[in-house]
């Protein structure tokens, strides 16, 4: 088997990114699967970086010659692996399961990311509360400054991808967590109390979905560990 993993947006420099995202759910998946996973860090800005990760993921699958294919992505990384799935469809390759952590589309170059293609047999999605809400999007288009003040952690202005099924034969399940965009991807805001429960809920739910497919992955919330680090740094 092979798992293509694309993480979410983060700092520009790799060392800083690795530290910030070391316990993201995508990072945990990659570590758990070892050589069976191809991990790509997320982009740092609005560039062609996400598109390059799509090409890289497709190349990894082709080179592996594996027929049991899985995809996982967080934030823009979720949009990237959805695009990967479309390329694989065109090569007549099936995806056993795709795991999306609040996938969003925030740049061009990913024209197909809104649709889960028919070659994806199973898709599991974690969403933050109210993500993709039409009312929120309309408010942003009107430049309503109050949207930015209500909940800066939730990133409500970011709409989700992979909302349309190309085939009714694709099995789709999703869970909504009452926390931030970061919590949905295992990178919570530690000063934002709702993320404590939301991150743990997301970890447990997606772990169950992955283990359903025999994947040896147990996702965990790093809330407690990270808060110990934060407390020590303030001494």
C-alpha positions in Angstrom: 0.0 0.0 0.0 0.9 3.6 -0.3 -0.4 6.7 1.4 0.1 10.2 -0.1 0.0 12.8 2.7 -0.1 16.6 2.2 -0.1 18.8 5.3 -1.5 22.3 5.8 -0.2 25.8 5.4 2.6 26.8 7.7 5.8 28.8 8.2 8.2 29.3 5.3 11.3 27.7 6.7 11.3 23.9 7.0 12.8 23.8 10.5 10.1 26.2 11.8 7.4 24.4 9.9 8.5 21.0 11.3 8.3 22.3 14.8 5.0 23.9 14.4 3.4 20.9 12.6 5.2 18.1 14.3 2.0 16.7 15.9 -0.5 17.6 13.1 -2.6 14.7 12.1 -0.9 14.4 8.8 2.5 14.3 10.5 1.3 11.6 12.8 0.0 9.5 9.9 3.3 9.8 8.0 5.3 8.7 11.1 3.0 5.8 11.8 3.2 4.4 8.3 6.9 5.1 7.8 8.1 4.0 4.3 4.5 3.3 3.2 3.8 7.1 3.3 5.0 9.9 1.1 4.7 13.1 3.2 4.7 16.7 1.8 4.8 19.7 4.1 2.1 22.4 3.3 2.7 25.6 1.4 3.6 28.9 3.1 1.9 31.3 0.8 -0.3 31.7 -2.3 2.1 30.1 -4.7 2.3 27.1 -7.1 3.6 25.0 -4.2 0.4 23.2 -3.7 0.2 22.2 -7.4 3.8 20.9 -7.2 2.7 18.6 -4.3 -0.1 17.3 -6.6 2.5 16.3 -9.2 4.8 14.9 -6.6 2.0 12.7 -5.1 1.0 11.3 -8.5 4.7 10.5 -9.3 5.0 8.7 -6.0 2.0 6.5 -6.7 3.3 5.7 -10.2 6.8 4.9 -9.0 5.5 2.7 -6.2 3.4 0.5 -8.5 1.1 -0.1 -5.6 -2.5 -0.8 -6.3 -3.8 -0.2 -2.7 -3.8 3.6 -2.6 -4.7 6.0 0.2 -4.7 9.8 0.4 -4.7 12.2 3.3 -4.6 16.0 3.5 -5.2 18.9 5.8 -6.4 22.4 4.8 -4.9 23.2 1.3 -3.3 19.8 1.5 -6.8 18.3 1.4 -7.5 20.1 -1.8 -4.1 18.9 -3.1 -4.9 15.2 -2.5 -8.4 15.6 -4.0 -6.7 16.9 -7.1 -4.3 13.9 -7.0 -7.4 11.6 -6.9 -8.6 13.1 -10.2 -5.2 12.4 -11.9 -5.3 8.8 -10.6 -8.9 8.5 -12.0 -7.6 9.4 -15.4 -5.0 6.7 -15.1 -7.7 4.1 -14.1 -6.3 3.8 -10.6 -8.7 3.5 -7.7 -8.2 5.1 -4.3 -9.3 2.8 -1.4 -9.9 5.7 1.0 -9.2 9.5 1.2 -9.0 11.2 4.6 -9.6 14.9 4.6 -9.0 17.3 7.6 -11.0 20.4 6.9 -9.8 20.7 3.3 -10.0 24.2 1.8 -9.1 25.7 -1.5 -7.3 29.1 -1.3 -5.4 29.3 -4.6 -5.7 28.6 -8.3 -4.3 25.6 -10.1 -6.6 23.0 -8.4 -9.7 23.1 -10.7 -11.0 19.7 -9.6 -10.7 20.0 -5.9 -14.4 20.6 -5.3 -15.4 17.2 -6.5 -14.6 13.7 -5.1 -13.9 11.6 -8.2 -15.6 8.3 -8.8 -12.4 6.3 -8.4 -12.4 7.2 -4.6 -14.2 4.3 -3.0 -14.4 5.8 0.5 -14.0 9.4 1.7 -13.8 10.6 5.4 -14.0 14.2 6.2 -13.4 16.2 9.4 -15.0 19.7 9.2 -14.9 22.7 11.6 -18.2 24.0 12.8 -19.9 26.2 10.2 -17.2 25.7 7.6 -18.4 26.6 4.1 -21.5 28.4 5.5 -23.1 30.5 2.7 -24.1 33.2 5.2 -20.5 33.6 6.3 -19.1 33.7 2.8 -21.7 36.3 1.8 -20.6 38.5 4.7 -17.0 38.3 3.7 -17.8 39.3 0.2 -19.5 42.4 1.6 -16.3 43.1 3.6 -18.2 42.7 6.9 -15.4 43.4 9.5 -17.5 41.7 12.2 -16.9 38.3 10.6 -13.2 38.7 11.4 -13.9 39.6 15.0 -16.4 36.9 15.9 -14.0 34.0 15.9 -10.5 34.5 14.5 -9.6 30.9 15.2 -12.4 29.3 13.1 -11.3 30.8 9.8 -15.0 31.0 8.7 -14.1 32.8 5.5 -12.4 29.7 4.1 -14.8 27.5 2.1 -14.3 23.7 2.0 -13.4 21.5 -1.0 -14.6 18.0 -2.0 -18.2 18.8 -1.4 -19.6 17.1 -4.5 -19.6 13.4 -5.3 -19.0 12.4 -8.9 -20.5 9.0 -8.2 -23.1 7.8 -5.7 -21.0 4.7 -5.3 -18.5 6.6 -3.3 -19.0 6.0 0.4 -18.8 9.4 2.3 -18.8 10.0 6.0 -18.0 13.2 7.8 -17.8 14.6 11.3 -18.0 18.2 12.5 -15.9 19.4 15.4 -16.8 22.5 17.5 -13.3 24.1 17.2 -10.9 25.9 15.0 -9.5 25.0 11.6 -6.3 24.1 13.4 -8.1 21.7 15.7 -9.6 19.9 12.8 -6.0 19.2 11.5 -4.4 18.4 14.8 -2.7 21.8 15.1 -4.9 23.5 17.7 -4.7 27.0 19.1 -3.7 26.3 22.7 -5.2 29.5 24.1 -8.6 28.7 22.4 -10.4 26.4 24.9 -12.9 24.8 22.5 -9.9 23.3 20.7 -9.2 21.0 23.6 -12.2 18.8 23.0 -12.4 19.4 19.3 -8.9 18.1 18.6 -9.4 15.0 20.7 -12.8 14.4 19.0 -11.2 14.7 15.6 -8.3 12.4 16.5 -10.6 9.6 17.8 -13.1 9.8 14.9 -10.5 9.7 12.1 -8.5 7.0 13.9 -11.6 4.8 13.8 -12.1 5.5 10.1 -8.4 4.7 9.3 -8.4 1.5 11.4 -11.5 0.4 9.5 -9.2 0.0 6.6 -6.6 -1.8 8.6 -4.2 1.1 8.8 -2.0 1.0 11.9 -2.5 4.6 12.8 -3.7 6.0 16.2 -4.1 9.8 16.1 -3.7 11.7 19.3 -4.2 15.2 20.5 -1.0 16.9 21.6 -2.9 19.5 23.7 -1.6 18.3 27.1 2.0 17.8 25.9 2.1 21.2 24.2 0.7 23.0 27.1 3.4 21.5 29.3 5.9 22.9 26.9 4.2 26.3 26.9 4.1 26.4 30.7 7.8 25.5 31.0 8.7 28.2 28.5 7.0 30.9 30.6 9.0 30.0 33.8 
